[in-house]
Amino acid sequence: MFNIVKLPTHLRKWKMIETIIGDYPTEITQQQVDFIDRENFYTFGKILTDDEIIEGRFAYARVWEANPLAEEQRAGDGVPGHPSMKIESYCHEPALAKLIANEYILRIASAALHTPVDELVYVDGYMHRQRLYARWDYCDWSWDGWHLDGAPNIDPLTHCNVWMYFNDCTRDEGVTQALLGGCEKQRENIRAGYPDGDRWEPGNIQDGIQAMIDEVGHDPDKGTWAVAPAGGGLAWGGFLWHRIAPNRSGINRTLVTYEYAPRSADHKTEFKDRTTAELRESILPMLPDDKHYLLDY
Ligand SMILES: O=C(O)CCC(=O)C(=O)O
């Protein structure tokens, strides 16, 4: 199931990155769909061309250099010292906006959501900057940032967040750490009728999850890391237990997120409510004509 990119020995150190979906997938297999149904995430190999990666890096750097937002507007949610910007701040950059309609990103989201590509809509996006802003010690794997962003349920995903990496992202760049098996444990709890708990309320963590977190502990060799090469990334959503890791590389984890939902979903309006029709129309010329429907809902 895992794809290992084999390269000449002198390049292997930085290219031996295992992902669950390989490079430029023409289809997402049933086994891969089963994996995301079960775990609420999967990693994928290179799906952008070298030109797209390079253009993306320069666009990313321009957006941060222009630095249009006040510090308080750049605060990341739930992740210390980890500023982010919403799509409104970078959708003028064609290299970033056009990826809303990237065929591989759409294929990956479509499989995760069990929804045909032409019934998907784009529901949001943001870009991260994570380098020297974290308040942790860089040797510290032990920070207790484990959390989940959605309420557990037993259904497949209805929101898919595709994180595109523009550089190789390894543990050193502080990739996301996922709790493998955590979603299944929560489904078991639902089926057994256990009450759901708020992670941040002492003693209120869902049954069995703390033991799984303790088992991963502070050992960076345990746990599942969302490592992927430049041009690859992570697709995820739902109620995945996860945390960000310290960035020890001194290099930004250069990533931009692309979020999708089925057109029929009822939770997709935040982006539409937040943005003006003019802003959404300004993005359309950067997408192929036959993909305008992604923003038309
Ligand atoms: O940046 C990351 O790797 C994790 C971010 C996070 O925890 C979140 O978006 O909820």
The ligand as an ORCA input file, in Angstrom:
! r2SCAN-3c Opt
* xyz 0 1
  O      -0.116     22.385     11.659
  C      -0.319     21.225     12.008
  O       0.432     20.309     11.683
  C      -1.498     20.883     12.873
  C      -2.457     22.002     12.918
  C      -3.607     21.706     13.771
  O      -3.466     21.148     14.832
  C      -4.939     22.044     13.299
  O      -5.066     22.635     12.202
  O      -5.909     21.741     14.015
*
